[in-house]
Amino acid sequence: MNNWSERLESASDTLRRRAIRIPLPDAEAERCFNQQMTRIAAAADRKIDLLDDPDVPLTEVYADGLDTIRRSFEHRLQQVAGEPYHDVATAYLDGRRDDWIGALAAYYLECYYRSQERYTVDEQIFFLLVLRYSACFTVNVSFLSSDFGSNGVAYESFDHVEADLDGDEREQLCADCQYSQRAAAEYLRENADCVRAVAPDPDTDPFERRGGFVHITGRQGSTFNEVLAPVSPDPDRFDEKPSTPELVPEGPEAKRARRKFLTDVEVLI
């Protein structure tokens, strides 16, 4: 393989419909999981504030969200594989290493590059599913071609509307777009607790939890769609506790979430 685009095609064949499974053997692992979910919840809170602010155009909200996703994957890459994460991932894809560090680095690095494509590929939908089981959690990231169903929230961007409008029409359209963005902020505000509920602070809430959430975002022209909702993990999915992180096939929960929230789904990555 001569370039990274070819390696991405190889990664797609290797990682499509797969998830990362991380053990939760002790309180320290629980704290790390809690910190990861706290960062996701904080990103949702920031998006809520930006959507609520009439002076912030939706183009900035969208770009800020993409940058948050990029930095999140970059952070995970450095945690898993250190600074040479690109070399580690490439070695795994080239078959020169076959360990969990290489597998996770390859998974996260593809997610990193695919998330960057969303700056220019409007139709691509980002799908994140996090599930907490009794002794582990899974992270399933995929990129889809699909339409959104009736669940979730849709909101409009004035800056993306391509229409020749007069002054009154422009003013009304701007007001309608801002109203839809405030409705999206309220939707996220009402559902953000499903992220925090997956990973409570083990030092203040030591009881074992099981749960999950799905976050789906996409854009089609001037319309943005978002789903943030709780998902129940399948209690019979895993028979044994994991000893190390690993790649696993996606679970039935991912298929159910796609059927519930999306239509005409094609899993691209």
N, C-alpha and C positions, 0 to 999 in steps of 0.2 A: 504494500500500500504506500503510495507516493505522497499523499497529503492527508490533512486531517478530515476533509470531506469524505474521502474513501473510508477512513477509519470510523467516521460516524455511521456510514452505511453498515459496516460490520457490527458496530455497537447496537444498531437498531435491531439486527437479527438476533443478537445475543440477549438484549435487555428488554425487548418488547414484551408486554404483559407480565413483567416481573416486578418484585418489590424487594426492599431491603428489610431484613429481620434483625433486630437488635436485642440482645439479652438484657434483662433487668434483674441481675442477681442480688443486688444489695442497695442500701440507702444512697450510696454515692452515684450509682447508675440512675437511680430514681431522680436524684437532684439534677443530673445532667439532662435527663428527659424533660424535667420541669423547666429547666432553663431554655431548652429548645422551643417548647410550646409557649413559654412566656414571650419569646421573641416574635413568634407568629402572632400571638394575641396583640402585642404592642404594634405590630405592623397593621393589623386590622383597625386598632384604635386610631392610628395616624391617618389611615385612609378615610375613616369616618369623619375626622376633623377636617380633612381637605375637602371631602365632598360637601360638608356642611358650610364651607366658606364660599360665599358667592364671588369673591374676588380671585379665586383660584380656578383657572380654566381646566376643563377635564383633560386636556392634553397633558398638563403638568401632573395631574393625579395619576394618569396612566403611566407616564414615564417614571414617576416616583415608585409606583408599584413594581414595574419591571426591574428597576434598579435594586429594590429590596430583595426580589427573588434572586437576582444575580449575586448580590452580596451574601445571601444566605447559602447558596450553593458553594460559593468560593470559601466561605467559612467552614463548611462541612468538609470540603476537599482538604483544606489545610489541617483540620483536626484529624482526618483519617490518614493522610499520606504525607503531610508536611509540605514544604515548599516545592519539592520535585514531583508534585502530584500529576503533572502532565506526563512525565516520563513513566511514572508508575502505572497510570491508566493505559498508556500506549503499549507498555510491555504486556499488560494483561490481554489487550485486544490482539496483539501480535502473537500471543501464545508463549511468550517468554517467561511468564510467571502465572501461577494458578493458585492464588491465596485470596483470603477474604479482603485484605487491604487493596489488592489490585482490582478485585471485583467491585468493591464499593467506590473506589476512585473512578473506574470506568463509568459506573452508573451516574455518579454525581457530575462527572465532567460532561457527559452527554447532556444531562439536564441543564448544565450551565450554558452550553453552546446553543441548545435548542431554545432556551429561554431568551437568548439574544436575538434569535430569528424573529421573535414576536414583535420587535420594533418595526419590522417591515412586512411580516406576513400577518395580515389582519385576521384572516379566517381561522387561524390556528387556536384551538381551545386548550387552556392549561387545566389539568386535572390533578389534584392532590388529595390523597386519602391516607389518613393516619389512624391506625387501629391499635388499641391497647388491650393486650391479653394478660393472662395471669402472671407470666414470667418473661414477657417480651413485648415489644411493639413493632409494628411494621410501617414503612413509609412507601407508598406507591405513587410514583409520578408518571404521568403520561401526557402526550400531546395528541389531540383528537381533531377530526373533522366531523362536525355535527351541528345540529340545530338545538336550541334550548327549548325545553318544554314549558309548561305553565308555572312550574315552581320557580322559586328564586325571585330575582328582581331585574328589571330592564330599565336603563336610563339613557338619556340622550345627550350628545355633545353638540353644542351650538357651533363650535369651531370645525366640526366635521360635516356639517350639512352643506350639500352642494345644491343651492337653489338661488334663483334671482328674486329677492324679496324687496318690497318697499319698506319704508321706515316703520310703519305700524306693524307690519308682518314680522319684521326682524325683532322688534321689541317683544311681541307676543311669543315668538318662538324662543327667544332668550329666556323669558319668564317660565315657559313650559319646561325647557331643559333644566333650569335651576330647580324647579319643583321636583322633577324626576330624580335629580341628584340628591336632593334632601330626603326623598323617599328611599333611595338606595342606602343613604347613611343610616336612616332609621332601621331599615331591614338588617344591616350589618350589626348595628348596636343591639338589636333584639336577639341576635344569634351568636354573638361573639363568645358568650360564656361556654359554648360547646367545645371551644378550643381549650380553655382553661380547665374544664372538667375532666379532660383526658389525663392530665398530669398535674394533680395537686401537689403542693409542697409537702414532701415526705416528713419534714420536721414539724409541721403543724397539723397534717392530716395523714396519719400513718396507715389508714385503712386501705386495703387493696381495692383498686378500681379496675373496671373494665369499661371500655367505651371507645368512641372514635368520632371523627368528623370528616366531611368531604368539603373541599373548597374548589369551585370551578369558576373560571373567568374566561371571557371571550369578547371579541368585538367583531361586528359586521357593519362596515360603513360608519354611520354616526351613532349606531346603537351598541351599547355595552350591556353585557349580561353577567350576572354573578349569582352563585349559589354558595351558601355557607350553612351547613346543616349537620346535625348529629347522625352518626351511623352506628349501628350495633354490630360488634364483632361476632363472628361465628365461634361459639365456644368449643366446637369439635374440630377446628381447623388444624391444630397442631397436637401431636401425640406426646412429643418429648420436649423438654426444655433445651434451648440452644446453649452451646458452650462458647461460641464465638459468633460475631456478626456473619450474615450470609445473604446471598440472593436466593429468593424463593419465588415460585409461581404466584401470580396475583391470586387473591382469594375470591370466593363467590361474592363477597361484599362489594368488590369493585364492579362486577358485572351488574349486580342489583342497583348500585348507585347510578351507573350509566343508564340503565333502563328507566329508572325513576325520574331522573332530572334532564335527560337528553333524548333526542330522537335522531334516527338515521345516523347512528354512530359508526365512524371508522377510526380505529386506533392506528394513528400514524406512527407513533413511537411508544 
